[in-house]
Amino acid sequence: MAEAKGVAVAEAERVAKHIVLAKFKEEVSAEEIQQLTKGICQGTDAGIENLTEGYTHVFESTFESTQGIAEYVAHPAHIEYSNLLAPALEKVLAMDYQSNTVLL
């Protein structure tokens, strides 16, 4: 187990995460957003810290490795959905990372 500033970080299996934040264009209606994100979006802004810079929706996926992310992003179904979603977005932010298990 490694130490990171007094916090134990488990050296357990790391997973790869793919996170996408979406900011919809103002002219996109709530109904359109609901249709575009139904069954796909994992969360919406809860507004606690007000640091979202207008991003309102979160899409999160977990994979065994970063190779899994690469395969997912290149998959025809992902490309088709991305092409459907993109015209409704003002901004999008995507990040891939490998997580550590932190024991507090």
C-alpha positions as CSV (number, residue, x, y, z in Angstrom):
1,M,0.0,0.0,0.0
2,A,1.4,3.4,-0.9
3,E,1.0,6.6,1.1
4,A,-0.2,9.8,-0.5
5,K,0.0,12.8,1.9
6,G,-1.1,10.7,4.8
7,V,-3.8,8.8,3.0
8,A,-3.5,5.1,2.3
9,V,-3.8,4.3,-1.4
10,A,-4.6,0.7,-2.2
11,E,-2.6,-0.9,-4.9
12,A,-5.6,-3.0,-5.9
13,E,-6.8,-3.5,-9.5
14,R,-7.2,-0.1,-11.2
15,V,-10.1,0.5,-13.6
16,A,-10.2,2.9,-16.5
17,K,-12.9,5.6,-16.5
18,H,-14.3,7.5,-19.4
19,I,-16.1,10.7,-18.3
20,V,-17.9,13.1,-20.6
21,L,-19.4,16.4,-19.4
22,A,-22.0,18.0,-21.7
23,K,-23.2,21.6,-22.0
24,F,-26.3,21.9,-24.2
25,K,-27.0,24.8,-26.5
26,E,-29.6,27.2,-25.1
27,E,-32.0,26.6,-27.9
28,V,-32.2,22.8,-27.2
29,S,-35.4,22.2,-25.3
30,A,-35.6,20.1,-22.1
31,E,-37.7,17.5,-24.0
32,E,-35.0,17.2,-26.7
33,I,-32.3,16.8,-24.0
34,Q,-34.3,14.2,-22.3
35,Q,-34.7,12.2,-25.5
36,L,-31.0,12.5,-26.3
37,T,-29.8,11.4,-22.9
38,K,-32.5,8.9,-22.0
39,G,-30.8,5.7,-20.8
40,I,-27.3,7.1,-21.4
41,C,-26.7,9.9,-19.0
42,Q,-25.6,8.9,-15.5
43,G,-26.2,12.3,-13.8
44,T,-27.1,15.9,-14.0
45,D,-25.7,18.9,-12.1
46,A,-26.8,19.0,-8.5
47,G,-25.5,22.6,-8.2
48,I,-23.9,22.4,-4.8
49,E,-20.6,24.2,-5.5
50,N,-21.7,26.1,-8.6
51,L,-18.5,25.3,-10.4
52,T,-19.9,23.6,-13.5
53,E,-19.3,26.4,-16.0
54,G,-22.6,25.5,-17.7
55,Y,-22.0,21.7,-18.0
56,T,-25.2,20.0,-17.0
57,H,-24.9,16.3,-17.8
58,V,-22.4,13.6,-17.0
59,F,-21.8,10.4,-19.0
60,E,-19.5,7.9,-17.2
61,S,-18.3,4.5,-18.3
62,T,-15.9,2.1,-16.5
63,F,-13.6,-0.3,-18.3
64,E,-10.9,-2.9,-17.3
65,S,-8.3,-0.9,-19.2
66,T,-7.6,2.1,-21.3
67,Q,-7.7,-0.3,-24.3
68,G,-11.3,-0.9,-23.4
69,I,-12.0,2.9,-23.7
70,A,-10.3,3.0,-27.1
71,E,-12.5,0.1,-28.4
72,Y,-15.6,1.8,-27.0
73,V,-14.9,5.2,-28.6
74,A,-14.2,3.5,-31.9
75,H,-17.4,1.3,-31.8
76,P,-19.9,2.2,-34.5
77,A,-22.8,2.5,-31.9
78,H,-20.7,5.1,-30.0
79,I,-19.9,7.0,-33.1
80,E,-23.5,7.0,-34.2
81,Y,-24.7,8.3,-30.8
82,S,-21.9,10.9,-30.7
83,N,-22.9,12.2,-34.1
84,L,-26.6,12.4,-32.9
85,L,-25.6,14.3,-29.7
86,A,-22.9,16.6,-31.0
87,P,-25.2,19.1,-32.9
88,A,-27.1,19.8,-29.6
89,L,-24.0,20.6,-27.6
90,E,-22.4,23.9,-27.0
91,K,-19.4,22.4,-25.3
92,V,-18.2,18.9,-24.4
93,L,-15.4,17.9,-22.1
94,A,-14.1,14.3,-22.1
95,M,-11.5,12.7,-19.8
96,D,-10.1,9.2,-19.5
97,Y,-8.2,8.2,-16.4
98,Q,-7.3,5.2,-14.3
99,S,-8.6,5.2,-10.7
100,N,-6.9,4.3,-7.5
101,T,-8.8,2.9,-4.5
102,V,-8.3,5.2,-1.6
103,L,-8.7,3.9,2.0
104,L,-9.6,6.6,4.5
